[in-house]
């Protein structure tokens, strides 16, 4: 893995292997925890992207399309094995590039391995469908690959995104071109290098990067891309959807969230409170499924506020390389400024700050992008803390008096990605799970994604499915075949 060993300059990976152009624009890479430079990465240009996509198309037509499904699956299994074998050094790379804690980086890598293995086992299980039998007719449908598909991935779960997007696309028979996050692309490049080492043909997996507003439209408007999967912010997702109209390109979009956590009166707070806190502060709050609106029944509101703020105040913010750290850095200082501005506006709008609410600037964190775990209470539904995705360590606590009220307020958000319900009242839980407008509802648990369990957003959280067998079908298009076997028929214009 050359990038793990020497990532001073990174280009792009295509059918030609890892290419490091001598010209063009390079973007600087920085360790977000220390501010130290990591190297630089090539920003893709239109002509080079055309070459990458053309190489992927050639790999599809000449190699991957002709590769038997079980052979594809075996290649993916070898890829997963190599990732598992190199998990520690891959984690080192992710820690320096993104700033995750080691256990967070390792967790993502292990999840990626699980995803790739799951889809590898599915490679020879994609089946067509036979339609109703009529005399002298055979009719069937087959899901076929697009050929070359695209993906745009965020920084906060690099390894997971590779497994989540590349693996189902590949077992469906596609080659894929991935735009990795320009702020932290190194792990994605290293995973693609391992795919080549595992024997996956060059051109099947391709990766490049660049600033989203510069290179995103290039990928969306490239005629060689059949469909695209995007994970990112709502505004970026809207741009992707608009750009997809140029080529009438199908897209799967998983966007932001402002996910509710509903604590019923009989919730076990010994389980619910630490889970709600971790849901907000894992990966420094840089999670689209963070439960950042904690709706608490009035009978337990004061106790929950006290517990949440006390626990948040004890979280050890530190360098990701320090085994004692419980929360690390944000991805950039600009993102820290965004989070701090949101907290300031929320307090100005009437919220009360019980914990955090400021950058973490003590030694040895002075050169990084650290922010204190922040808890806001007395939050109204129209407060910025309740309406705006922070993508940082900020939790809001809201009071409710009745289950119907909690449901209505939970659903009032423009987002609909996930929700949590904590309690033991079976009737209330069933009522909420049936009526919450969220693609995933977790009961007495959280962040419970699994390869077998489909996940889809609602409202501005996006559309299309990831995870599960359904994700494979997103990377296929249906074709209907009707074969007329009759030997006698009335032909037009001959009478």
ZAMI-470705 format. One record per residue (C-alpha): residue in one letter; y, x, z. Coordinates in pm, whole numbers, plus 50000, padded with zeros to 5 digits. Each point is the difference from the previous one (the first is absolute). Example, Ala and Ser with C-alpha at 12.3 -4.5 7.8 and 13.67 -1.06 7.14 Angstrom:
<pts>
A495505123050780
S503445013749934
</pts>
This chain:
<pts>
X500005000050000
X502905020349874
X502684976750132
X498705001950355
X499925037849981
X503245005349807
X502334970749940
X503265018849946
X500354983849656
X498204968749885
X500064985949647
X497764971449889
X496274994449947
X498814986549666
X497165004649751
X501245036049980
X499445005550372
X502785010250237
X502995008849782
X503075016950150
X502794998249740
X502345029649971
X502964977649920
X501234966150111
X501264987350335
X498265008250328
X500614980750321
X499995017850339
X497354991150259
X500765002050371
X497974997350318
X501574969250165
X499165012050352
X501535034649972
X502374998249705
X498305030549851
X499515001649621
X496454994849872
X500555007349633
X500994979549699
X498464974549768
X500584992849631
X501814967949914
X498284983649706
X501874994849672
X499284974549730
X498505023449739
X497645016050251
X498934966250136
X499184989049646
X497685030049976
X498384992050334
X499354963949903
X498715010349657
X497615024350168
X498824972650235
X499454976949704
X497935026549823
X497955005450317
X499394962550019
X498944996049638
X497985031949966
X498485003950346
X500564975150279
X499354968949792
X496665015049895
X499005010350354
X497334977850153
X501174980250304
X497485015950236
X501105034549884
X503624990750073
X498924989050345
X498175032650063
X503125019849903
X502124980050243
X497445005850274
X500215037649945
X503794997450011
X499834981850334
X497645026650135
X502415028049907
X502914982050167
X497934995350315
X499055036950000
X503645011049970
X501524973950231
X501465024950249
X501955020649747
X501044968649815
X501344986950330
X501935032450049
X501664994249663
X500904964050081
X501395009550340
X502405025049845
X500924977849706
X500384965950171
X500165008050370
X497134977650114
X498155008250316
X496655016949937
X498024969450107
X502084978549764
X499485023749709
X496275003050072
X499734962250032
X501534995349655
X497705026249846
X496944984050157
X501154965949874
X500395014149651
X496475014250012
X498694965950108
X501854982449720
X498775024149732
X496414997250123
X500244962150011
X501234997749643
X497565026849883
X497184977050109
X501564971749804
X500175018449667
X496764985349859
X500504965550150
X502834986849784
X498514970749812
X500994975349732
X499414962749986
X497974977349772
X501674967249912
X498484965749942
X497114998849757
X500474979449686
X497584997649706
X500255030049771
X502615017650212
X500155029750231
X503215003750201
X500765025850263
X502925017750165
X500395036350092
X502615017150218
X501145030449804
X502305028750100
X503575003149879
X499405036149896
X502835018150178
X501674984950305
X502885011950216
X500675001550373
X503115006750207
X499275009450360
X502075004350320
X500035029950235
X498794983450319
X496284998149912
X499415025149722
X496255003650040
X499444962750046
X502004991949688
X497925023249784
X496784983550117
X501514965349983
X501315002449645
X498105027449816
X496484991350113
X499884963249888
X501885008349679
X497505027349914
X496824980350076
X501414972249782
X499995025749719
X503675009949987
X501765033250006
X503035000050231
X503425016650008
X501465001750353
X503665004650082
X499845016150346
X502924998450249
X502615026349921
X500705005750371
X496375008850082
X497705004049697
X497825029550102
X496994982050143
X499704977549695
X499975030449772
X497375016750216
X497764969249994
X500164999149621
X499125037049987
X496934992150211
X499054972449754
X499945025849722
X497935022850222
X497584971150054
X499394997849625
X502234970649911
X501105007749642
X503575012949946
X502324972249896
X498254973050201
X502235006550303
X503585010949930
X502925004750238
X503695008049977
X503114993150201
X503774996649984
X502724978150141
X499004963749975
X503074987849813
X499575028149747
X496275000849928
X498954964850099
X501474984149685
X498325027049788
X496594989150127
X500764962949976
X501305002449646
X497255022549866
X498004980849740
X496835018450098
X499874984650350
X498044967350011
X500824988450355
X501545014250315
X499464998550375
X503085005650216
X500465003950374
X503525003850135
X503174982150101
X501024965349890
X502965012349797
X497915026149823
X497364973549940
X502554977049840
X501005028649769
X496345005649906
X499524963249924
X503124999149783
X498925031449814
X496504986049947
X501504973349775
X500755025649729
X496315004949918
X498744967350157
X498115022150243
X497924984550281
X500925013950341
X498584999150351
X502785003950256
X499585005550374
X503485000250149
X501694999150336
X499354980550315
X501614986850314
X496754989950157
X499884976950303
X497905005250311
X499484967350189
X499105003650368
X498654967050132
X500314991650371
X496395010050069
X500125032949810
X498335029350176
X503085021750041
X497955030550094
X498734999449640
X502884983149821
X502945020950123
X498635034949921
X498804986849664
X503394984949917
X501755032150101
X497665021749793
X500354976149706
X503715007850001
X499975037250072
X496935013849821
X501195023649727
X503454997150157
X500194963949889
X499635009449633
X497504972649929
X500344968849788
X497774980350241
X501895010050317
X500184970050234
X503745003350041
X500704963950105
X498244994450333
X500204962650070
X499184994350368
X499484967250186
X502764994350253
X497514999050289
X499135036849948
X503185011849826
X501545019550288
X496735017450082
X499405009449637
X503545013649961
X499535021650309
X496585012449891
X501025007349641
X503145019050097
X498215019550275
X497195010249765
X502415009049717
X502015021350240
X496905020450088
X499085008649640
X500185037649951
X502055007549689
X499235034849877
X499075023249720
X496994988449797
X498355033550067
X500124994250377
X496794983450118
X501934983550284
X502304980749761
X499504962549975
X502654993349736
X501465023349740
X502785001449746
X501364977149733
X499685011449640
X503665010649957
X503225001950194
X501434974149762
X497304975750112
X500855007850361
X503614991149924
X498854967049847
X497994991250309
X502855009450234
X502444978849799
X497644970250022
X499645003950377
X503785002350037
X500564968549795
X497294981350193
X501635008250335
X503414990149860
X498464966549900
X498884992850357
X496705018150058
X499465019050324
X498595035149984
X497325006450262
X498645032949866
X500995026749751
X502674991849747
X501045035449906
X498755030849815
X497715023650190
X501925032649983
X498735020250293
X498195033249960
X497865007049804
X500854969349788
X503555009249905
X499305008549635
X497764970149925
X500484962949932
X498754986450333
X501064966450150
X499274985550342
X497604970350032
X502394970650018
X499524965750158
X502524972049950
X499884966950188
X502134968349997
X499555000749622
X500914968749804
X498334991049672
X503095009049798
X500485033750171
X499575029649760
X497185012250227
X498074968349916
X500744998549629
X500105035849871
X497025023349964
X500905031450195
X497175022649883
X500635018450322
X499194997250374
X501844967750085
X498354969850165
X501694966550064
X498924975050267
X500764962949947
X499374970450233
X498304967149903
X499044968650196
X497414982249783
X497355009849746
X501654979349726
X503245018450064
X498295033949980
X498344990349672
X503214987449845
X501955030950098
X497225023749895
X499944983649656
X503804999749966
X499985036349887
X500215008649630
X496975022550055
X496344990150025
X497845030950022
X498224998250336
X500094982550338
X498375004250339
X498974973350251
X499075009450355
X498464974450238
X496874980250086
X501004964249918
X497624993249709
X501874969249880
X503365017949995
X498515030649834
X498304979449729
X503184980349940
X502025031849960
X497515018349778
X499844970149766
X503764996349973
X501525034750026
X501415011449665
X498485034649994
X497445017449787
X498145012750308
X499834984250346
X498505021350277
X498824982550316
X499865021150315
X500115031249785
X502415017049760
X500145022249691
X496394989749941
X499795008549630
X496525006849863
X498705008649652
X498094967149983
X502914977750105
X502514990349728
X503695003050085
X502744982449807
X503654994050078
X501884967149996
X503634992849916
X502055031949958
X497145020750141
X498534999649652
X497044987049802
X496665012149878
X497075012050209
X499065033450151
X496775008550182
X496704982349938
X498254992349674
X503054979849899
X501955032449965
X497625012049728
X500644968249804
X503755006950015
X499315030549781
X498104979849740
X500944974049741
X497664971749900
X498514998049654
X498134969149876
X497295003849735
X498574969949810
X497145005649758
X499184971549762
X496285000749914
X499934969549774
X498755004849644
X501244967049868
X503574988850037
X502784981949817
X502505024949866
X503714992249942
X501484996249653
X496604998949826
X499614962349973
</pts>
